[in-house]
């Protein structure tokens, strides 16, 4: 069965600190895709990144970076030099070939304190 | 706005009434998904539709809930005889092909409140 676990429910950091959001997934499929979405206080869901199961290269986009490790079934998200605008709920999601849906974790609520 | 459009943004209903939530997918997208987000929880899949077809409704309650995506017009999620437990944010997402590698693009959601 597919499952996404985000064990950190809430995280608070002071501005300019680095923060890592954890995501652990389960799937029996060998081909799958992992996603991160951001949900700011306004409520919309913003797509951040997609990673496929065959590409374990880490990715960096500005202050954001993602660490995909198949050996530990993890797809962690790091924000460097956090800013107040990063305050949001972040969701990790999984899709594979066995279903038509995305499987979402329960989200990590990040608060960046000025 | 070329994104996924949901309306209304907020909807208030009394117990027993009907709620109709609308979703227009992104231009060029013919695959629509509905998710429900309960307070402080992640999104839970409800139903997946293509034009005029329900492909997967495994996440939708068997009673009171229905969804459609007609040939013309938006996708509609309909909840009949609403109860307090239906209070949630309902998100619609669309993708161009329905393939698992495609990001699903989400609308801003409809916040349903049941009095």
Interface residues (C-beta under 8 A of the other chain):
Chain A: X4 X6 X31 X32 X33 X35 X37 X42 X43 X44 X45 X47 X50 X52 X91 X95 X96 X97 X99 X100 X101 X102 X103 X104 X105 X106 X107
Chain B: X33 X35 X40 X41 X42 X43 X44 X45 X48 X55 X56 X59 X89 X91 X93 X98 X100 X101 X103 X104 X105 X106 X107 X108 X109 X111
